[in-house]
Amino acid sequence: MTARYSTTRIDLGTGDGRFVLAAAAAEPDRLVIGVDADATSMAEASRRAAGRPKRGGLPNALFVVATAEALPRELDGLADALTVQFPWGSLLRGLLRANSAVLGGLVRVTRPGAEVTLLLSVTERDHAMGLPPLDAQGIAALAPAYAAHGLEMVDVRPAGPDDLARTHLTWARRIGAGRLRPAWLARFRRAGR
């Protein structure tokens, strides 16, 4: 299937899959793969993607049930772009604690030179997650650990309205990202040739 497409984007922690559907519709020459540990959250998007193209189906959208720590080997080295947008639970903790299994999964499924984009938000209200509120310094402090895994930080900034609109995420609206709580965008480049 991947041979039919010039590039591949993986959206890790895709949730309801709306971002995958929007990205696949906008870029028909790119394979867009949504990955989430919860199959039920992606079920409707998967059904829509599997429909006939004349009825809104998207043959370049694919959904996979997996965790960041146990991504299928079939995804190894496929992605020239990887997004993680407003993760929660173990994925968020893994990213912010620079967990080797999580970062190793991201690196394993990306090609050398791939762009990895994270959209993150943690506030004091999220204390049950066991994470401190997130700010630019907190994200920048991740740079050495990510670099040790082959991910060079190239940009950290507050996420703007355009960044948030491009996500198409119900979750981003639900948590009030950018309005009720700060959101941060961090970009990394996968090392190698």
N, C-alpha and C positions, 0 to 999 in steps of 0.2 A: 504494500500500500504506500509506503513512504517514497518509493521510487517515482511515483506520479507527481510529487511536489518538490519544488525547488528549495523550500525552506520549511522549518518546523518550529512552532512555538508550543511550549508546555506551560500550562497554567496550573501551578501546584496549589492545592487547597481551594479548588475551584468553586466549592459550594454549590449554588444552584445552576452553575454553568452558563449563565447569561453572557459573561464575558467571552467565553469560547464561541458561542453562537454569533455574537456581534463581530468578533475578530475573524471568524471563518467566512462570514458573509462579506466583510470588507476586503478580505484578501483571499480570493478563491484559488490562487496558485500556491497558497501556504497551507500545510497541514497544521491544524490547531488541536492540541490534545489537552483535555481537562482531566486532572487527577485529584481525587479526593478519597479519604478513608470511608466516607459515608455514601453508599450507593443510592440511598433514597433521596438525598439532596440533589443528585444529578439526574434522577430518573426522567423528569419531564423534558429537560434539555436534550437528553440522549434520545428520547422518542422523537422529538422535533427534528433533530439532526438526521436520524435514520429514515425520515420520510422521503418521498419522491422529490427530486429537485424542483420539479414544476409546482410542487405544493409547499415549497419552503424548506425542503430537506437540504442538508449540507453534507455532501459526501466527504468534504475535507475537515469535518469535525468528528472527533473521537473522544470517548470518555473511558477512563480507566479507574478501577477501584484499587487504591494502594495508599500506603503511607510514605512519607518522605524517607523514612529509614529503610523501607523495603520496596523500592520501586522496581518494576519488572525489568529484567535484563534486556528485553526487546526495545526499551527506550534508550539504552546506552548510546551516548554520543549523537543523538538525533537532533537536539534542540540548538538552534542558533540564537534563540531568545527564550528566556524563562521568566515568568512572572509569579510572584507570591503576593497576593493582595488582601490585606487585612486578615491575616491568619488568626486563629484562636487556639486555645488549648495547647496540646503538645507541640504542634508545629510552631506556634509563636514562641513558646519557651525554648524550643530547639534552636530557632534562629537567633534569639536574643542572648542565649547562653553559648552560642557558637558550638553546639553539640556536633561532635565529629560524625555521627551517623547521619544527621540531617544534612550537614554541609557536604559530606561525602556523596550523598544521594544527588544533591544539586549538581555537583561537579561531574558525577558519573554520567548523567543524562544530557549534559551540554557538550557542544563541540568547542574546541579551542577557539578563542575569540568571541564566544557567545556573550550576549548581554544578559545579565541577571538583574531584574528590577524588583525591589521590595517596596510595598506600601504598608506602613506600620503605624499603629496607634496604641499606646498604653497610658492610662491616666491613673490618678490615685483611686478612682472608683473601681479599678480593676485589681485591687489588692489581693483578692482571692486567687489570682493567677500566680502569686508569689514573685511578681516582677515589679521593679520600681517604675515610676512614671518615665516615659520615654521622651528624650529631647535630643537635639542635634549632637550634643557631646556624648550621650549614651550610644548613639548609632556610630559616631566617629570612633569611639573606643573599640568597636568591633573590628576595625580595619586589620589589626595585626593577626587576629585569629582567622579571619576570612582569608587573608593573604597566605597564611600557612596552608590553607586548603586549595590555593590556586585561584582565589577570587580577589582581584584587585579593585578596591573601592575607587570609583571615578567621580561620584557626585553624591552629596547629601544635602537635602533642602526640604523646607516645608512643602507639602503637597498643595498645589493650587487647585482652583475650581476645575480647570481643564483636565488635570491629572485625575481628579475624582470622577468627573463625568465620563471619561474613557473607560472606567472600570465596569460600568453597567451593573454594579453590584447592589443587590437588595441589602446586603449586610452593611455596606458602607453608609447607606441612607439610614438604616435602622440604628446604627451606633452614633449617627450624627457627625461622621468624619468630616473635618474641615469647618464645621459650624459649631458643634457643641464640644468638640474635642480636637486637639491638634493631630494632624496626620503628617507623617514623614515619608519622603521618597528617598530611597538609597539605590544607587546603581553600581553594579560591579561588572568587571570584565573578566571572563575566564581566561586564565593564562594558557600558553601553549600555542602551537602553530597549526 
